[in-house]
C-alpha cells in the first residue's frame, strides 16, 4: 500500500487509540503504550498500573497476598514506584514496594482483535500486557514461561502478525518525501483537533500550509521533538520510535527499516541532524526547536 494511502488510516487509528483510552471497560494496554518509550526492563508503567494490583484478593490469602491488596490504597508505597512493562508493583511484608511480573492480564469476555499485537518473533499476542508479561516471566526463568525465547520478545507492530508487503529499493528511495508529506497531514489534522499542545507549532503549521518548502521542513522537525520525550535529551532512541512504527508498519513495511537507517553512526540513537538529513532536509533547514 502506498504511504499516501496510509495517511487517513493512521489518523483514524490515532483517534481509535484515544477512544480506547477513555473506555473504562477496556484493559489499559493502550493507556500504557507510551511507557514503551522508556527502557522496558527498568522503567515504565504508570500509577494506573500500580493502583490496579489485585484489588479483589480474598482476606484468607497469605500475608504477602494481603500486602498486594494494599498497593491499591491511597497511601500505598507503590504510588511513586514505577516498574518495567510487564511488571506490577507490590508491597512486601516489610512495607517495601517491589516489582514482580504481572500475575494475570485482563481476560475480557469479548476480546477485541484490535488489541492484538505482533512481536519481533512473529508471534501474535492478545494484548501488550500478555506480550510483556510473558517476556518478564521468561526473562526471570519462571516455570510459567511458555517459551524461553520470549525472554527477548518485544513489540513489533500493532495487530495480528501477517505477511507484510516487501519494502523495495524503489519505495525506500521515495520514502523521505512520502513521510514528510504524511507528517504534514498528521500535523495539520492535529491542529484542527487542537492537539498540537504548543502555540509555536500551530503558527509554524499555518506558515507551512502556504509555503511548499516549509511544508516539508516543519513537520519533520516537529515529529523529532514529538518523539523525543522520555527522556527529553535531544536524541530519539529505537524505543522512542515505537509510537510511529507500531501503528503504521502493518500498512507501510518500509517505515521501520528506513527509520533505523537514520541512525547513521549506529550508536542506538538519532540526533536532529541525523533525522533531518535522513528525511531529506538541507543543512540550513535542520533547526533545533525542541
BALOBA-1460 file (C-alpha; in Angstrom, 3 decimals):
// residues 290
<rec num="1" residu="x" x="0.000" y="0.000" z="0.000"/>
<rec num="2" residu="x" x="1.366" y="3.410" z="-0.904"/>
<rec num="3" residu="x" x="2.292" y="5.648" z="2.001"/>
<rec num="4" residu="x" x="-0.112" y="8.413" z="0.934"/>
<rec num="5" residu="x" x="-2.987" y="5.953" z="1.251"/>
<rec num="6" residu="x" x="-1.899" y="5.189" z="4.797"/>
<rec num="7" residu="x" x="-2.453" y="8.773" z="5.993"/>
<rec num="8" residu="x" x="-6.189" y="8.505" z="6.602"/>
<rec num="9" residu="x" x="-5.868" y="5.059" z="8.136"/>
<rec num="10" residu="x" x="-3.127" y="6.187" z="10.520"/>
<rec num="11" residu="x" x="-5.138" y="9.215" z="11.598"/>
<rec num="12" residu="x" x="-8.219" y="7.099" z="12.204"/>
<rec num="13" residu="x" x="-6.080" y="4.703" z="14.188"/>
<rec num="14" residu="x" x="-4.835" y="7.507" z="16.420"/>
<rec num="15" residu="x" x="-8.441" y="8.565" z="17.064"/>
<rec num="16" residu="x" x="-9.358" y="4.980" z="17.856"/>
<rec num="17" residu="x" x="-6.500" y="4.775" z="20.344"/>
<rec num="18" residu="x" x="-7.794" y="7.887" z="22.106"/>
<rec num="19" residu="x" x="-11.246" y="6.321" z="22.291"/>
<rec num="20" residu="x" x="-9.778" y="3.196" z="23.832"/>
<rec num="21" residu="x" x="-8.037" y="5.276" z="26.488"/>
<rec num="22" residu="x" x="-11.355" y="6.765" z="27.535"/>
<rec num="23" residu="x" x="-13.131" y="3.436" z="27.861"/>
<rec num="24" residu="x" x="-13.228" y="2.208" z="31.466"/>
<rec num="25" residu="x" x="-14.335" y="-1.258" z="30.390"/>
<rec num="26" residu="x" x="-11.223" y="-1.994" z="28.371"/>
<rec num="27" residu="x" x="-7.819" y="-3.064" z="29.649"/>
<rec num="28" residu="x" x="-5.281" y="-0.286" z="29.999"/>
<rec num="29" residu="x" x="-2.819" y="-1.732" z="27.481"/>
<rec num="30" residu="x" x="-3.371" y="1.181" z="25.136"/>
<rec num="31" residu="x" x="-3.013" y="3.665" z="28.006"/>
<rec num="32" residu="x" x="0.406" y="2.216" z="28.634"/>
<rec num="33" residu="x" x="1.749" y="2.324" z="25.075"/>
<rec num="34" residu="x" x="3.741" y="5.452" z="25.899"/>
<rec num="35" residu="x" x="5.607" y="3.518" z="28.593"/>
<rec num="36" residu="x" x="7.288" y="1.633" z="25.765"/>
<rec num="37" residu="x" x="9.198" y="4.811" z="25.055"/>
<rec num="38" residu="x" x="11.284" y="4.056" z="28.105"/>
<rec num="39" residu="x" x="13.576" y="1.148" z="28.854"/>
<rec num="40" residu="x" x="11.276" y="-1.847" z="29.039"/>
<rec num="41" residu="x" x="13.337" y="-3.543" z="31.721"/>
<rec num="42" residu="x" x="13.891" y="-0.658" z="34.100"/>
<rec num="43" residu="x" x="11.181" y="1.992" z="33.998"/>
<rec num="44" residu="x" x="7.751" y="2.412" z="32.617"/>
<rec num="45" residu="x" x="4.332" y="1.592" z="33.972"/>
<rec num="46" residu="x" x="2.275" y="4.392" z="35.390"/>
<rec num="47" residu="x" x="0.426" y="4.882" z="38.657"/>
<rec num="48" residu="x" x="-2.634" y="3.381" z="36.996"/>
<rec num="49" residu="x" x="-0.818" y="0.077" z="36.720"/>
<rec num="50" residu="x" x="0.254" y="0.203" z="40.371"/>
<rec num="51" residu="x" x="-3.244" y="1.080" z="41.538"/>
<rec num="52" residu="x" x="-4.742" y="-1.836" z="39.634"/>
<rec num="53" residu="x" x="-2.898" y="-4.518" z="41.597"/>
<rec num="54" residu="x" x="-5.220" y="-7.348" z="42.623"/>
<rec num="55" residu="x" x="-7.922" y="-5.401" z="44.410"/>
<rec num="56" residu="x" x="-10.177" y="-8.462" z="44.771"/>
<rec num="57" residu="x" x="-7.870" y="-10.864" z="46.631"/>
<rec num="58" residu="x" x="-9.776" y="-12.728" z="49.403"/>
<rec num="59" residu="x" x="-8.961" y="-11.922" z="53.037"/>
<rec num="60" residu="x" x="-7.950" y="-15.509" z="53.735"/>
<rec num="61" residu="x" x="-4.961" y="-15.303" z="51.404"/>
<rec num="62" residu="x" x="-1.462" y="-15.372" z="52.888"/>
<rec num="63" residu="x" x="0.080" y="-12.131" z="54.282"/>
<rec num="64" residu="x" x="2.014" y="-11.429" z="51.091"/>
<rec num="65" residu="x" x="-1.196" y="-11.578" z="49.076"/>
<rec num="66" residu="x" x="-2.872" y="-9.173" z="51.504"/>
<rec num="67" residu="x" x="0.099" y="-6.854" z="51.056"/>
<rec num="68" residu="x" x="-0.621" y="-6.893" z="47.333"/>
<rec num="69" residu="x" x="-4.099" y="-5.520" z="48.069"/>
<rec num="70" residu="x" x="-2.594" y="-2.572" z="49.901"/>
<rec num="71" residu="x" x="-0.929" y="-1.487" z="46.669"/>
<rec num="72" residu="x" x="-4.281" y="-0.076" z="45.602"/>
<rec num="73" residu="x" x="-4.820" y="2.073" z="48.698"/>
<rec num="74" residu="x" x="-4.348" y="5.831" z="48.862"/>
<rec num="75" residu="x" x="-1.156" y="5.786" z="50.948"/>
<rec num="76" residu="x" x="0.482" y="2.833" z="49.278"/>
<rec num="77" residu="x" x="4.275" y="2.841" z="48.736"/>
<rec num="78" residu="x" x="3.706" y="1.874" z="45.104"/>
<rec num="79" residu="x" x="2.219" y="5.243" z="44.195"/>
<rec num="80" residu="x" x="5.654" y="6.637" z="43.342"/>
<rec num="81" residu="x" x="7.337" y="3.335" z="42.475"/>
<rec num="82" residu="x" x="7.199" y="2.507" z="38.768"/>
<rec num="83" residu="x" x="8.033" y="-0.866" z="37.271"/>
<rec num="84" residu="x" x="9.087" y="-2.024" z="33.832"/>
<rec num="85" residu="x" x="6.474" y="-3.017" z="31.287"/>
<rec num="86" residu="x" x="5.126" y="-6.474" z="32.054"/>
<rec num="87" residu="x" x="5.653" y="-5.932" z="35.783"/>
<rec num="88" residu="x" x="3.492" y="-4.677" z="38.632"/>
<rec num="89" residu="x" x="4.341" y="-3.091" z="41.943"/>
<rec num="90" residu="x" x="3.527" y="-4.971" z="45.139"/>
<rec num="91" residu="x" x="4.178" y="-4.204" z="48.808"/>
<rec num="92" residu="x" x="6.075" y="-6.861" z="50.718"/>
<rec num="93" residu="x" x="5.608" y="-7.747" z="54.394"/>
<rec num="94" residu="x" x="8.056" y="-5.021" z="55.391"/>
<rec num="95" residu="x" x="6.059" y="-2.388" z="53.528"/>
<rec num="96" residu="x" x="8.659" y="-2.088" z="50.785"/>
<rec num="97" residu="x" x="7.482" y="-1.631" z="47.176"/>
<rec num="98" residu="x" x="8.938" y="-4.210" z="44.798"/>
<rec num="99" residu="x" x="8.377" y="-5.115" z="41.161"/>
<rec num="100" residu="x" x="7.229" y="-8.535" z="40.004"/>
<rec num="101" residu="x" x="5.930" y="-9.929" z="36.740"/>
<rec num="102" residu="x" x="2.221" y="-9.271" z="36.301"/>
<rec num="103" residu="x" x="0.359" y="-12.251" z="37.709"/>
<rec num="104" residu="x" x="-2.537" y="-12.095" z="35.283"/>
<rec num="105" residu="x" x="-3.561" y="-9.962" z="32.321"/>
<rec num="106" residu="x" x="-7.203" y="-8.941" z="31.873"/>
<rec num="107" residu="x" x="-9.168" y="-11.584" z="30.013"/>
<rec num="108" residu="x" x="-12.149" y="-9.831" z="28.501"/>
<rec num="109" residu="x" x="-15.279" y="-11.869" z="27.696"/>
<rec num="110" residu="x" x="-15.331" y="-10.402" z="24.194"/>
<rec num="111" residu="x" x="-11.666" y="-9.964" z="23.090"/>
<rec num="112" residu="x" x="-11.063" y="-7.166" z="20.638"/>
<rec num="113" residu="x" x="-8.904" y="-8.178" z="17.647"/>
<rec num="114" residu="x" x="-7.616" y="-4.600" z="17.542"/>
<rec num="115" residu="x" x="-5.903" y="-5.253" z="20.897"/>
<rec num="116" residu="x" x="-3.710" y="-7.941" z="19.345"/>
<rec num="117" residu="x" x="-0.015" y="-7.239" z="18.857"/>
<rec num="118" residu="x" x="2.750" y="-8.863" z="16.842"/>
<rec num="119" residu="x" x="6.123" y="-9.491" z="18.449"/>
<rec num="120" residu="x" x="9.557" y="-9.265" z="16.863"/>
<rec num="121" residu="x" x="9.472" y="-13.079" z="16.818"/>
<rec num="122" residu="x" x="6.418" y="-13.017" z="14.531"/>
<rec num="123" residu="x" x="4.014" y="-14.293" z="17.187"/>
<rec num="124" residu="x" x="0.599" y="-12.801" z="17.878"/>
<rec num="125" residu="x" x="-0.330" y="-11.985" z="21.487"/>
<rec num="126" residu="x" x="-3.832" y="-10.999" z="22.698"/>
<rec num="127" residu="x" x="-2.608" y="-7.680" z="24.155"/>
<rec num="128" residu="x" x="0.539" y="-5.759" z="25.044"/>
<rec num="129" residu="x" x="0.048" y="-6.939" z="28.608"/>
<rec num="130" residu="x" x="0.238" y="-10.600" z="27.555"/>
<rec num="131" residu="x" x="3.338" y="-9.973" z="25.441"/>
<rec num="132" residu="x" x="5.362" y="-8.201" z="28.129"/>
<rec num="133" residu="x" x="4.130" y="-10.403" z="30.964"/>
<rec num="134" residu="x" x="5.445" y="-13.389" z="29.009"/>
<rec num="135" residu="x" x="8.719" y="-11.578" z="28.355"/>
<rec num="136" residu="x" x="9.087" y="-10.843" z="32.053"/>
<rec num="137" residu="x" x="8.313" y="-14.403" z="33.122"/>
<rec num="138" residu="x" x="10.762" y="-15.876" z="30.640"/>
<rec num="139" residu="x" x="13.492" y="-13.367" z="31.440"/>
<rec num="140" residu="x" x="13.240" y="-14.352" z="35.102"/>
<rec num="141" residu="x" x="13.143" y="-18.059" z="34.167"/>
<rec num="142" residu="x" x="9.738" y="-18.621" z="35.731"/>
<rec num="143" residu="x" x="8.098" y="-22.023" z="35.307"/>
<rec num="144" residu="x" x="5.095" y="-20.082" z="33.977"/>
<rec num="145" residu="x" x="7.097" y="-19.041" z="30.904"/>
<rec num="146" residu="x" x="5.639" y="-20.636" z="27.777"/>
<rec num="147" residu="x" x="8.818" y="-20.476" z="25.687"/>
<rec num="148" residu="x" x="12.271" y="-19.324" z="26.798"/>
<rec num="149" residu="x" x="12.840" y="-17.462" z="23.514"/>
<rec num="150" residu="x" x="10.216" y="-14.971" z="24.665"/>
<rec num="151" residu="x" x="12.771" y="-13.506" z="27.057"/>
<rec num="152" residu="x" x="13.866" y="-11.333" z="24.127"/>
<rec num="153" residu="x" x="10.398" y="-10.638" z="22.744"/>
<rec num="154" residu="x" x="9.182" y="-7.084" z="22.222"/>
<rec num="155" residu="x" x="6.515" y="-5.232" z="20.279"/>
<rec num="156" residu="x" x="6.980" y="-5.142" z="16.518"/>
<rec num="157" residu="x" x="3.661" y="-3.691" z="15.419"/>
<rec num="158" residu="x" x="0.008" y="-3.409" z="16.390"/>
<rec num="159" residu="x" x="-2.409" y="-6.051" z="15.166"/>
<rec num="160" residu="x" x="-2.092" y="-9.762" z="14.474"/>
<rec num="161" residu="x" x="1.046" y="-10.931" z="12.703"/>
<rec num="162" residu="x" x="0.764" y="-11.160" z="8.937"/>
<rec num="163" residu="x" x="2.940" y="-11.244" z="5.842"/>
<rec num="164" residu="x" x="4.000" y="-7.663" z="5.258"/>
<rec num="165" residu="x" x="4.457" y="-6.148" z="1.823"/>
<rec num="166" residu="x" x="8.046" y="-6.198" z="0.640"/>
<rec num="167" residu="x" x="9.990" y="-2.986" z="1.202"/>
<rec num="168" residu="x" x="11.657" y="-2.465" z="-2.172"/>
<rec num="169" residu="x" x="14.624" y="-0.254" z="-3.004"/>
<rec num="170" residu="x" x="12.304" y="1.995" z="-5.001"/>
<rec num="171" residu="x" x="9.974" y="2.509" z="-2.029"/>
<rec num="172" residu="x" x="12.924" y="3.217" z="0.258"/>
<rec num="173" residu="x" x="14.194" y="5.846" z="-2.154"/>
<rec num="174" residu="x" x="10.785" y="7.538" z="-2.269"/>
<rec num="175" residu="x" x="10.263" y="7.288" z="1.464"/>
<rec num="176" residu="x" x="11.693" y="10.623" z="2.748"/>
<rec num="177" residu="x" x="9.331" y="12.711" z="0.607"/>
<rec num="178" residu="x" x="6.358" y="10.474" z="1.267"/>
<rec num="179" residu="x" x="6.942" y="10.520" z="5.006"/>
<rec num="180" residu="x" x="7.337" y="14.320" z="5.066"/>
<rec num="181" residu="x" x="4.012" y="14.633" z="3.211"/>
<rec num="182" residu="x" x="2.380" y="12.276" z="5.700"/>
<rec num="183" residu="x" x="3.742" y="14.170" z="8.704"/>
<rec num="184" residu="x" x="2.386" y="17.401" z="7.265"/>
<rec num="185" residu="x" x="-1.080" y="15.852" z="7.001"/>
<rec num="186" residu="x" x="-0.858" y="14.475" z="10.538"/>
<rec num="187" residu="x" x="0.313" y="17.823" z="11.906"/>
<rec num="188" residu="x" x="-2.480" y="19.687" z="10.116"/>
<rec num="189" residu="x" x="-5.079" y="17.234" z="11.446"/>
<rec num="190" residu="x" x="-3.785" y="17.646" z="14.998"/>
<rec num="191" residu="x" x="-4.063" y="21.416" z="14.598"/>
<rec num="192" residu="x" x="-7.724" y="21.034" z="13.625"/>
<rec num="193" residu="x" x="-8.283" y="18.893" z="16.721"/>
<rec num="194" residu="x" x="-6.350" y="21.411" z="18.860"/>
<rec num="195" residu="x" x="-3.924" y="18.710" z="19.939"/>
<rec num="196" residu="x" x="-0.565" y="20.198" z="18.953"/>
<rec num="197" residu="x" x="-0.265" y="21.464" z="22.547"/>
<rec num="198" residu="x" x="2.109" y="24.229" z="21.550"/>
<rec num="199" residu="x" x="1.231" y="27.606" z="20.092"/>
<rec num="200" residu="x" x="4.558" y="27.786" z="18.245"/>
<rec num="201" residu="x" x="3.771" y="24.595" z="16.308"/>
<rec num="202" residu="x" x="0.332" y="25.940" z="15.385"/>
<rec num="203" residu="x" x="1.943" y="29.075" z="13.999"/>
<rec num="204" residu="x" x="4.519" y="27.062" z="12.072"/>
<rec num="205" residu="x" x="1.959" y="24.723" z="10.507"/>
<rec num="206" residu="x" x="-0.038" y="27.809" z="9.487"/>
<rec num="207" residu="x" x="3.071" y="29.054" z="7.665"/>
<rec num="208" residu="x" x="3.676" y="25.645" z="6.102"/>
<rec num="209" residu="x" x="0.192" y="25.490" z="4.628"/>
<rec num="210" residu="x" x="1.140" y="28.384" z="2.315"/>
<rec num="211" residu="x" x="4.807" y="27.543" z="1.707"/>
<rec num="212" residu="x" x="5.806" y="24.342" z="-0.090"/>
<rec num="213" residu="x" x="9.358" y="24.349" z="1.324"/>
<rec num="214" residu="x" x="8.225" y="24.812" z="4.933"/>
<rec num="215" residu="x" x="5.573" y="22.161" z="4.335"/>
<rec num="216" residu="x" x="8.365" y="19.566" z="4.279"/>
<rec num="217" residu="x" x="10.648" y="21.146" z="6.874"/>
<rec num="218" residu="x" x="8.468" y="21.991" z="9.884"/>
<rec num="219" residu="x" x="6.605" y="18.651" z="10.150"/>
<rec num="220" residu="x" x="9.904" y="16.732" z="10.082"/>
<rec num="221" residu="x" x="11.350" y="18.807" z="12.931"/>
<rec num="222" residu="x" x="8.058" y="18.674" z="14.841"/>
<rec num="223" residu="x" x="7.982" y="14.876" z="14.737"/>
<rec num="224" residu="x" x="11.504" y="14.625" z="16.094"/>
<rec num="225" residu="x" x="10.512" y="16.791" z="19.061"/>
<rec num="226" residu="x" x="7.286" y="14.817" z="19.460"/>
<rec num="227" residu="x" x="9.225" y="11.558" z="19.735"/>
<rec num="228" residu="x" x="11.991" y="12.914" z="21.970"/>
<rec num="229" residu="x" x="10.061" y="12.953" z="25.228"/>
<rec num="230" residu="x" x="11.132" y="10.132" z="27.566"/>
<rec num="231" residu="x" x="13.739" y="11.229" z="28.320"/>
<rec num="232" residu="x" x="13.913" y="14.600" z="26.577"/>
<rec num="233" residu="x" x="17.618" y="14.522" z="25.708"/>
<rec num="234" residu="x" x="17.726" y="15.714" z="22.078"/>
<rec num="235" residu="x" x="18.091" y="12.140" z="20.889"/>
<rec num="236" residu="x" x="15.498" y="9.645" z="19.656"/>
<rec num="237" residu="x" x="16.103" y="6.005" z="20.566"/>
<rec num="238" residu="x" x="14.657" y="2.916" z="18.917"/>
<rec num="239" residu="x" x="12.163" y="2.612" z="21.800"/>
<rec num="240" residu="x" x="11.039" y="6.182" z="21.189"/>
<rec num="241" residu="x" x="10.304" y="5.285" z="17.566"/>
<rec num="242" residu="x" x="7.707" y="2.680" z="18.569"/>
<rec num="243" residu="x" x="4.683" y="5.050" z="18.610"/>
<rec num="244" residu="x" x="5.307" y="5.925" z="14.971"/>
<rec num="245" residu="x" x="6.389" y="2.495" z="13.698"/>
<rec num="246" residu="x" x="3.987" y="0.168" z="15.560"/>
<rec num="247" residu="x" x="0.688" y="1.568" z="14.189"/>
<rec num="248" residu="x" x="1.925" y="2.137" z="10.624"/>
<rec num="249" residu="x" x="4.198" y="-0.850" z="9.973"/>
<rec num="250" residu="x" x="1.375" y="-3.313" z="9.051"/>
<rec num="251" residu="x" x="0.455" y="-0.976" z="6.175"/>
<rec num="252" residu="x" x="3.871" y="0.504" z="5.349"/>
<rec num="253" residu="x" x="6.615" y="-2.069" z="5.808"/>
<rec num="254" residu="x" x="9.402" y="0.373" z="4.926"/>
<rec num="255" residu="x" x="8.909" y="2.638" z="7.935"/>
<rec num="256" residu="x" x="10.942" y="0.654" z="10.455"/>
<rec num="257" residu="x" x="13.978" y="-0.214" z="8.281"/>
<rec num="258" residu="x" x="14.022" y="3.344" z="6.956"/>
<rec num="259" residu="x" x="13.981" y="4.984" z="10.390"/>
<rec num="260" residu="x" x="16.599" y="2.556" z="11.690"/>
<rec num="261" residu="x" x="18.894" y="3.644" z="8.844"/>
<rec num="262" residu="x" x="18.557" y="7.229" z="10.112"/>
<rec num="263" residu="x" x="20.921" y="6.214" z="12.918"/>
<rec num="264" residu="x" x="23.915" y="6.856" z="10.667"/>
<rec num="265" residu="x" x="26.604" y="6.163" z="13.277"/>
<rec num="266" residu="x" x="24.818" y="3.103" z="14.709"/>
<rec num="267" residu="x" x="25.022" y="4.333" z="18.296"/>
<rec num="268" residu="x" x="21.422" y="3.396" z="19.093"/>
<rec num="269" residu="x" x="20.040" y="6.923" z="18.971"/>
<rec num="270" residu="x" x="19.180" y="9.510" z="16.340"/>
<rec num="271" residu="x" x="20.153" y="13.174" z="16.583"/>
<rec num="272" residu="x" x="18.201" y="16.025" z="14.999"/>
<rec num="273" residu="x" x="20.912" y="16.304" z="12.324"/>
<rec num="274" residu="x" x="20.702" y="12.591" z="11.505"/>
<rec num="275" residu="x" x="16.893" y="12.798" z="11.481"/>
<rec num="276" residu="x" x="16.753" y="15.849" z="9.240"/>
<rec num="277" residu="x" x="19.327" y="14.575" z="6.769"/>
<rec num="278" residu="x" x="17.626" y="11.178" z="6.634"/>
<rec num="279" residu="x" x="14.280" y="12.793" z="5.806"/>
<rec num="280" residu="x" x="15.707" y="14.936" z="3.042"/>
<rec num="281" residu="x" x="16.259" y="18.298" z="4.752"/>
<rec num="282" residu="x" x="19.136" y="20.506" z="3.701"/>
<rec num="283" residu="x" x="21.823" y="21.549" z="6.174"/>
<rec num="284" residu="x" x="20.355" y="25.027" z="6.702"/>
<rec num="285" residu="x" x="16.844" y="23.645" z="7.183"/>
<rec num="286" residu="x" x="17.711" y="21.449" z="10.174"/>
<rec num="287" residu="x" x="16.805" y="23.517" z="13.238"/>
<rec num="288" residu="x" x="16.756" y="22.702" z="16.943"/>
<rec num="289" residu="x" x="13.252" y="23.591" z="18.140"/>
<rec num="290" residu="x" x="12.671" y="21.089" z="20.955"/>
